[in-house]
Amino acid sequence: QVQLVESGGGLVQPGGSLRLSCAASGFTFSSYYMRWHRQVPGKERDLVATITIPGGSTNYADSVKGRFTISRDNIKNMVYLQMNSLKPDDTGVYYCNAGVRWSEYDYWGQGTQVTVSS
């Protein structure tokens, strides 16, 4: 079965760092764009970061640019989101997503909670 399993979330103080991981299985990982999204209760799920299939190109939301880094390992079928200089506004549930095309969002993980608070 297709699985995207996020981990690494938790409680962190402002200015701190976390690294989220997404373990993918059940599909041809290397053929998919991988993304991280963030959702706050009552709000829309927003795109945070995208990495292309080869892993040579990335895109970030303006709110996280310069602080977050998305990466992938096509051998281990893993996607990562390194989150530095965290702010309270970064709080939310972070979801791993896989899409076979630039405009497709085929698979979703269950999400991992990130809370930035002192």
N, C-alpha and C positions, 0 to 999 in steps of 0.2 A: 504494500500500500504506500501511497505517497505520504511522506511526513516531512514537516518542517518544524523542528523543535528548538525554540529559543531558550537561552539560559544566560545568566550573568547579571540579571537585574537585581535591584535592591535599594536600600536607603543610603544616600550619600550626601555629604554636606556641600553647600555651594563652593565651587572652586575645585571640587574633587573630580575623580575620574572613575569610569567603569568601562569594561569591555564586554559587549554583548556578543554571544555566539549563536549561530543558527546551524544546526546539523540537518542536512538534507538527505533524503533517501526515497527510492521508489520511482525516480524519473531520471532522465538524462541531464544531470545537473549542469554539465558543461555547455549545454545547448540553450540555457535560460539566462535572461537578465535576472539579476537579484537585487532586491530592494529592501530597505527598512522604512517602515511607516510608524507614525506615532498617533495615538488617540487619547484625548482627554474626555472624561465622562461628559456627555451632553454636547460634544463637539464632533466635527467631521474628522475622519481619519486622514491625516496629512502625510504626504511623501516627504521623507527626511533625506534619503540618500539612495542612489542607484549606482550599480556597477555593471558594466557590459559583460558580454559572454567571455571575451578573452581576458577581461579584467584590466585592460589598459586604459579605460576611460571611466571617469566617475562624475557624478553630479550631486549637488547638495542644495538643500533649501537654504535660503539666505540666512535664516536664523541660526544655522549650525555651521555655516561655512567658516573654515579656519579652526574649528574646534573638534569636529567629528571627522573620522576617517573610516570609509568602508573598504573592505578588502575581501578577497575570496581565495580559496585553495581548491582548485578543480580536481586535485588528487584525493584530498580528504573529504570533498563535498561539504565544505564549511564556508560560511559567510560570517564576517565579523564587523562590528561597529565599535571602534574605539572612540570613546566619549570623554573629552577633556574639558576643563574649565566649565564644569556643569553649573547651570543656573536653575533657579526654581521653575522657570518657564519650560525647562526641559522635562519636567515631570509628566508622566503618562505611561500608557501601555505601549510597548514597542513590539511591532509585528514584523516578522520576516515574510517576504513575498517573492514568488518566482513567476516570471512571465516569459513565454516563448517568443513574443514580439514586443516591440517598444510600447505598444498600446494595450497589451494584454496583461492581466493579473490572474494567473491561472491557479496558483496555490498559495495558501496562507498558513502560517503557524498559529499557535494558540496565544501567543503574546507573552511578554515578560514585563513586570511592573518595574518602573524606574521612578523613584521618589527623591527629589532634590530638596532638602530642607535642613535647617539648622536646629 
